Amino acid sequence: MPEGLTHLDPLGRARMVDVTPKEPTHRRAVARATVFMRPGTASLIAHGAVTKGDVLAVARVAGIQAAKRTSDLIPLCHPLLVGSVFVNFRIEDGHIEVEASVDTVDRTGVEMEALTAASVAALTIYDMCKSVDRDMTIGDVALWEKTGGRSGVYRRESPGQNP
């Protein structure tokens, strides 16, 4: 069995890692995703002119809801008491950057919750705007920061950095 594969038992079967011996600590994660689109689509969103409604308000709520439901979507992810979720957006000419920040006081980190929040918010933007721009793409989904826990602090240094 390869070293470091914590989600496999000694027989190679999938398992949930036992975090019960750990002490709860404050943990935070920030993730980002980008929705690439035509400049006109970004302008419609910025001006609240998409016929389905306030795209960013709906995407924000979708991201928050997704963070809270992450363990329902990712089989070996622990259910956590999510303390807070913030989802924010930066609108540019040809894209919207989604940033999700998740905090908890628990025994394991919230990286998956932040990544799920950013991804679902991006998917919601796509869903609400697909009638005006089917060429949109979603990309650059990445963890940007993580604090707390045994492994300490992680911060991505640049968009192209692979940890």
N, C-alpha and C positions, 0 to 999 in steps of 0.2 A: 504494500500500500504506500503510495507517495506521501512524504511528509507534508504537513500543513493543510491537508484537506479536512477541515473541521466538520464538514457536513456529511461525512461518511463514517459509518461505524467500522469496527475492525474487520468485518466481512465485506466491506465495500458497499453497504446499503445506505441509502439516504437517511439522515437523521437530523433532528433539530438539536442544535448545540445546547448543552445544559448551562444556563446562566445563573441558576439559583445560588451558587456559592458566592457570586459577585455582590459587592455592595452597590446600591443605587448611587449614581453621581449625576451631576448636570451634564447633559450632552446636547450638542447642537450640530446641525449640518445645513449646508447651503448648496443647492444644485441649480443648474441653469439648463435651459433648452432654447433653441432658436427656431422660429417659424419664418422661413424665407417665402417672400411673396412679391407680387408686383407692387411698385410704388403707389399705384392708385388704390390698391387694396389697403395698404397701410394708412393711406390718407382717409379712406372711408372709416376705418376703425378709429383713427384719431379724432375724427369729427363726429363720431356717433351716428354715422349715416348708413350703417349696415341694417338691412330691413328686418333681420331676425332680432335686433335689439342691441343692448349694450354688451358688446363682445367681451371686453375686459372684465366687466363685473361678473358675468357668467363664468368666464374662465377662472377668475379668482376663487369663486365658490367651488367650482369643480376641483381645483387644485387642493383646496382645504379639505374637501370631502375625501379626495383620493388619499391624502396623507393619513387620514384616520382609518382608512380601509386597506392599507397596504398589506397587512398580514392575511387578508382574505384573498389577495391576488397572487402573492408570492409564497409558494408552499412552505418553505422552511424559515420564513421571516417571523420573528416573535411579535405577538400582539403587545403594543406598548401603550402606556398612558401618555398620549401626546399632549404636551403642555401648551404649546402655541404653534401656529402656522401662519406665516406671512407669505403672500404671493404678490409679486410686483412685476411691472412690465416697463420696458424701455422701447419706444417706437422709433424706428429709423426709416429711411426711404424705402428700403427693400426687405426689411425684416422686423420682427418683434422679438426681443429677448425676454424670456420668462425667467424670473429668479424666485426660487422657493426656499424659505428658511424654516426649519423645524427645530423645536426645543422640547426636551423632556428631562425628567429626573427618573432614571431607570437603570437597569443592569446591562443594557446593550444600546448601541447607537441608533441614530435616526437617519443614517445615510439613505436607506431604501425609501423611507417616507419622503425625504426631500426630493429624491430622484423621481419618485412616483408622482408627487405633486406637480413638479415642473413638466413632466411628460403629459399628464392628463390635462393640465392647463393648456399646453401647446395643442393637444388633440382637440380640445374644445374650441380654440381659435380656428383651427382648420374646419371643424364641423360647422361653425356659425358662418364661415366665409366661403365655403366651397361653391356656393351658387354663383359667386362673382369671380372666383379664381381657383380653378381646379389644378393649376400648376404649382400650388404651394407645396413646399416640402418642410419636413421637420428634421432637425439635426442638432449636432453639437450638444447632445445631452451628456452632462458631466457633473461630477461632484467637484465643487470649488473650494469647500472648506468643511472641516470636521474638527470639533473640539470635544474633549472629555474622554473618559475611558482609559484603559491601559495603554493604548497605542498613542495617546496624546493628540497633538495638534497636527493637522494636515492642511496645507493651503496650496492650491494649484497656482503655479507661477505664470503660465501663459496659456492662451487658447489651444496651442498645439502640444502642450506637455502631456506625455503619457506617464502616469505614476508607475 
